[in-house]
Amino acid sequence: MPTDWIVYWLTRPSGIALIALAIALPFGLWRAVLGPSGASVGYRPLAAGYLSAMIGLAVISFGSAYFEFSNRVASGALKEAERWTIVPGWSIYLAVLSLLFVLPLIALVGVPLSALLLRLRRLTYPVIAGGTTAFWLALSCLLWMFPSNE
């Protein structure tokens, strides 16, 4: 599968260094967008956002792998006894592959928008929930416009 090469490369030292760089660069962008108010805010909100994104990515990856395995058991392709030898590997595979989309979205959309809203004192829980929902709907509509070839 073509994605195997990507996962292989991202789990090598050069790929891990690239992932670390993709996580570290938005911290500089955070400071630049916040400007003078950055000293009082610090990096804790950004670190909390990254932690939340990591937990969410892990949960989504595990859930996808678990339900995909269940579908394959139901179709007779896999045996139930193999679940806990296969699902953890699929979860890690999906999480690493998802980093190709998650890290750029966080760096190019989430960090600048959050820093701008924080600087304008508009970063509240309702704004976060509304913005996340709007972004999710926009991505969903974009994906629905271009259906897969299945």
TAFENVEN-V188219 format. One record per pair of residues at least 12 apart in sequence whose ideal C-beta (glycine too) atoms are under 6 Angstrom apart, sorted by sequence separation. I is the first residue (numbers start at 1). GAP is how many residues later the second one is. If there is no record, write none. Layout:
i:I gap:GAP
i:I gap:GAP
This chain:
i:69 gap:14
i:30 gap:16
i:69 gap:18
i:66 gap:21
i:65 gap:22
i:65 gap:25
i:65 gap:26
i:62 gap:29
i:65 gap:29
i:61 gap:30
i:64 gap:30
i:61 gap:33
i:61 gap:34
i:57 gap:38
i:57 gap:41
i:57 gap:45
i:33 gap:79
i:22 gap:81
i:26 gap:81
i:30 gap:81
i:34 gap:81
i:29 gap:82
i:33 gap:82
i:37 gap:82
i:33 gap:83
i:26 gap:85
i:30 gap:85
i:34 gap:85
i:7 gap:86
i:10 gap:86
i:7 gap:89
i:7 gap:90
i:3 gap:94
